Amino acid sequence: MTQSGSPRPPGRPRRPQVDQAILAATLHDLTTAGYEVMSIEGVAARAGVGKTTIYRRWKSKEALVLAAIQGLQAEAPIIDTGDLRADLLAMVSTALALGRSSPLVQKLFFRAATELAAKPEILRGLLTQLLPTRFQDFAHVIERAKARGELRADLDTDVALGMIAGPIFYHWLLGEIVSSAPPPADLTEQIVEAIFHGLARTR
């Protein structure tokens, strides 16, 4: 019983630092070994915990990887304030900063692209759980912007997504290789202006 008289919840309380260590180890092994090769045992060893500690939190390797990637997604949220240009500025700025500050993101993108090309069946189930909700959230942002008259009525949502994601992936993966000069201070603004003029409704 607790001091208030209510029963204690069953089991030991979860320690956030343990969760963080496990998720960090998961992302490391995912980017270095790949989804098919990585194992719960390997993640447990890297995180310094027993594999039963992982299984108490996540029931499978797929659930563990899903949680780790969702944590990265949370660092680059889809924003919808009612002003599409301001939302794009915030989203692009956050995504570019994440790519610059976390080489892990770049490695993860390369690994996922490689594995999808070689063995798409391995990641298909995982991506089916991971991507639709995020794309739906983005689709809602686009549809509401159309309704406000900010975007062309005939705009295809997939085209819009490609135009927004493309520059981000380019600067994550190739920007420093292709250009010897550092990115301009107003890179985010330049990207958003180029996107917005292609997507916006002609007044």
N, C-alpha and C positions, 0 to 999 in steps of 0.2 A: 504494500500500500504506500502511496505517496503521502506527504504531510497534509495534503488537502483531503485525504480519505479516499481518493479515487484510485482504482487499480492501476498498476504500471502496465504499459503496453508490453506485449510479449517480445522476447528477444532483446539483443543488445541494440542500443541506438546506433544508427549509421553515422560514421564519421566522414564529413565532407572531404577531408584531405585524402582519405583512402579512395573515395570515388574519383577524385581528381587524378590521383596517381594511376589508377586503373585505366581511366579514359585516355590519359596522356600516353601510357604504354600501348594502348590499343591503336592510337593514331600512328605511333612510331612504327609498330610492326606492320600495320596496314600499308604504310608508304614504302617500307623497306622490303618486306617479304611478299606483300600482296594478300588479297582476301583468301585465296584458296590455300596458300601455304601457312598463313598465320594460325596460331592455335591459342586456346584458352590457357593451356599450360605455359606457353611462351609469354603471354601477356602477364600471367600471374608472377612468373619469375622476374620479369622486368619491373613490375610494380612492387615486388617485395611482399606479396601476399600469397595465401594459399588459394588454389583454384576453387575451393568451396566458398571462399569469400566472394568470388566473382559470381558463382552460380546462385548465391543467395540474393544477388542484386539483379542479374540478368540471366535469363533461362537458356540462352544459346549464344553462339558466336555472332549470329546475325543480329540479335537484339543488342548485343554489346557494341558492335560496329555502328548500328543505327543510332544508339545513344551518343556515341562519340562524335559522329558527323552532325547530329542535330545540335550538339553543343557549339560546333563551328558555325552552323547556320544562325544560331542565336546571336552571334557576334556581328552578323551582317543582316539585320532584319529588313523585311519589306515594310516600307513606311507609306501611310496613306493619311495625309492631313487635310486633303481637299485642295491642295495646290500642287499639281503634278511637277512643275519645274522645280519647286523647292524640295519635293520628295526625291526627285532624281538626283539633285545635288547632294542630298544627304546620303542616299543609297550608294552612289558612285564613290563619293568621298570615303565612306566607311569601307567599302569593298577594296578600293585601292590601298587604303591604309592597312587593311588586314593582310593583303598580299605582300606588302613591303615589310611588315613587321613579323610575318610568320612564313618563313620558307617552307614550312610544313604544308601550308595550303597549296603552294605550287607543286610540291612533290605528290601530294594527294591527287591533284587534278591530273598530272601526268600518269600516275599509276592507274587511276580509274579509266582514263582514255585508252591506255594500253590494254588493260584487261578486257574492256568492253569490245575492243577490236579483235582480240585474240579468242576470247571465250565469253561471249555475251551472256550465255546461260548462267554463268557463275553469279553475276551481279544483278541479273534481271529482277529476281524476287526482292532483293534489297532496295533497288532503285524504285520499284513499284510502290514500296512503302514510303520511301524518302521524298520523292519528287512531286507527286501529284498535288499534295496539299500546298506546297510552296508555289507551284505554278498556278493553282487555283487562286491563291491570295493575290498573286501578281495580276492574274486575269481580272479580278475584281477591281483592282486599282485602275487598270486600263479602261474597263467598261464604265466606271464612274467618271473617269476623265472624259470619255466620249460623251456621256450624258451631260456634263457641264459645258460641252462645246470646246474643250481644250484640244481634242484630237479629232482627226478625220473620222467620219462615221464609217468609212469603208475599211478602216485599218484592221488587219489581221493580228490577233494577239500574239501568235507565234512569231510573226515578223517583228513585232515590237520587242519581244523578249530577246530575239537574236540581235537586234540593233543595240540594245542596252548591254547585254552580256558580252557581246563580241569585243568591244573596246577594253572592257575590264580584263578578260582573259588574255588579250593581246599584251596589255601592259604588265600583267602578272608574269607571263611566260617569255615574251620576246622583246619587251621594251628595252631592257638594258643590253640585249645582244645586238639588236638592229641599230640602235642609236648610241653613239659614243658620248653624246651630251646628256646631262641630267634632265629629267622631265621638267617642263616649265612649272612655275609656281602656281599658275592658274589651270593646271591640267584638268582638274575636275570640271571647271567652268567650260573649258573648250570642248570636252567630251559631251557634256550635257547640251551645250548650244548646238553642236552638230547633230546629236540625236533628236533634239526637240524640233529643230527646223525641218527634219525629215518626217517627223510624226505629227506635228501640230496641224491643226485645221488652218486653212488659208482664210485670213480675215477679209 
